[in-house]
Amino acid sequence: MSDFTRIEGVLAAAIISKDGFVIDMVHTGEANIDADSLAAMVTTLYGASIRLGEEMGIGEPDDVILEYRNNYILLQDVGEALVSLLADRRAILGRLRYELRKQRDRIRSAL
């Protein structure tokens, strides 16, 4: 997970079980995150995105990307868990997506 925090702008990276528990989390000194709250909200949000896709008949999401005024949150399904990245606007969104996809299999095998 620390590989993600080496990317410019990434403030935190977490692996969260689909039942809402933090498996692993790293963050920079810039991020003040309550890991348990993050896990609960991420699983709820991801579940809602799945239900939205089902209701609209468009399938399951590959990635969930939230853009805030000064930050991004990215979520990606890695099988038994979700990977969540928190980044500020210094980060390049395309690079974050690329790095998530590149690390997906390694994370899956580690779980």
C-alpha positions as CSV (number, residue, x, y, z in Angstrom):
1,M,0.0,0.0,0.0
2,S,2.9,2.3,0.6
3,D,3.6,2.3,-3.2
4,F,0.4,4.4,-3.6
5,T,1.5,7.1,-1.1
6,R,4.7,7.6,-3.1
7,I,2.5,9.0,-6.0
8,E,2.4,12.8,-5.9
9,G,-0.9,13.9,-4.3
10,V,-1.9,10.6,-2.7
11,L,-2.8,11.2,0.9
12,A,-4.0,7.7,1.9
13,A,-4.6,4.2,0.6
14,A,-6.6,1.5,2.2
15,I,-7.8,-2.0,1.6
16,I,-11.2,-2.5,3.1
17,S,-13.1,-5.8,3.4
18,K,-16.5,-5.8,1.8
19,D,-18.1,-6.2,5.2
20,G,-16.6,-2.9,6.3
21,F,-13.3,-3.6,8.1
22,V,-9.9,-2.1,7.4
23,I,-7.5,-4.7,6.3
24,D,-4.6,-2.3,5.7
25,M,-4.2,1.4,5.5
26,V,-1.3,3.8,5.0
27,H,-1.4,7.6,4.9
28,T,0.8,10.6,4.8
29,G,1.0,13.2,7.6
30,E,-1.3,15.4,5.6
31,A,-4.3,13.0,6.0
32,N,-6.3,12.8,9.3
33,I,-8.6,9.8,8.7
34,D,-10.8,7.7,11.0
35,A,-10.2,4.3,9.5
36,D,-13.3,2.7,10.8
37,S,-15.5,5.5,9.5
38,L,-13.8,5.4,6.2
39,A,-14.4,1.6,5.9
40,A,-18.1,1.9,6.8
41,M,-18.7,4.7,4.3
42,V,-16.7,3.1,1.5
43,T,-18.6,-0.2,1.7
44,T,-21.9,1.6,1.8
45,L,-21.0,3.8,-1.2
46,Y,-19.7,0.9,-3.2
47,G,-22.8,-1.1,-2.5
48,A,-25.0,1.8,-3.6
49,S,-23.0,2.1,-6.9
50,I,-23.6,-1.7,-7.5
51,R,-27.3,-1.3,-6.9
52,L,-27.5,1.8,-9.2
53,G,-25.9,-0.2,-12.0
54,E,-28.3,-3.1,-11.4
55,E,-31.3,-0.7,-11.4
56,M,-30.2,1.0,-14.6
57,G,-29.2,-2.3,-16.3
58,I,-25.6,-1.1,-16.9
59,G,-23.7,-3.7,-14.8
60,E,-21.2,-3.4,-12.0
61,P,-18.8,-0.6,-11.7
62,D,-15.1,-1.0,-12.6
63,D,-14.1,2.0,-10.6
64,V,-15.9,4.5,-8.5
65,I,-14.4,8.0,-8.7
66,L,-15.6,10.9,-6.5
67,E,-14.3,14.4,-7.3
68,Y,-14.5,17.0,-4.6
69,R,-13.4,20.6,-4.8
70,N,-9.8,19.8,-3.6
71,N,-9.7,16.0,-3.6
72,Y,-10.4,12.7,-5.3
73,I,-11.5,9.4,-3.8
74,L,-11.1,6.3,-5.9
75,L,-12.6,2.9,-5.2
76,Q,-11.8,-0.4,-6.9
77,D,-13.0,-3.9,-6.4
78,V,-10.2,-6.4,-5.9
79,G,-12.3,-9.5,-5.2
80,E,-12.7,-10.0,-1.5
81,A,-12.0,-6.3,-0.7
82,L,-12.0,-2.8,-2.0
83,V,-9.0,-0.5,-2.5
84,S,-9.6,3.2,-1.7
85,L,-7.3,6.0,-2.5
86,L,-7.6,9.6,-1.2
87,A,-5.7,12.2,-3.2
88,D,-5.5,15.9,-3.5
89,R,-5.7,17.8,-6.8
90,R,-1.9,17.6,-7.3
91,A,-2.5,13.9,-8.3
92,I,-3.2,13.1,-12.0
93,L,-6.4,11.2,-12.1
94,G,-5.4,9.1,-15.0
95,R,-2.2,8.0,-13.2
96,L,-4.2,7.0,-10.2
97,R,-6.5,4.8,-12.3
98,Y,-3.5,3.3,-14.0
99,E,-1.7,2.5,-10.8
100,L,-4.8,1.0,-9.3
101,R,-5.3,-1.3,-12.3
102,K,-1.6,-2.2,-12.3
103,Q,-1.6,-3.2,-8.7
104,R,-5.0,-5.0,-8.7
105,D,-3.7,-8.5,-9.3
106,R,-0.9,-8.2,-6.7
107,I,-3.4,-7.0,-4.1
108,R,-5.8,-9.8,-5.0
109,S,-3.1,-12.4,-4.5
110,A,-2.0,-10.9,-1.2
111,L,-5.5,-11.2,0.2
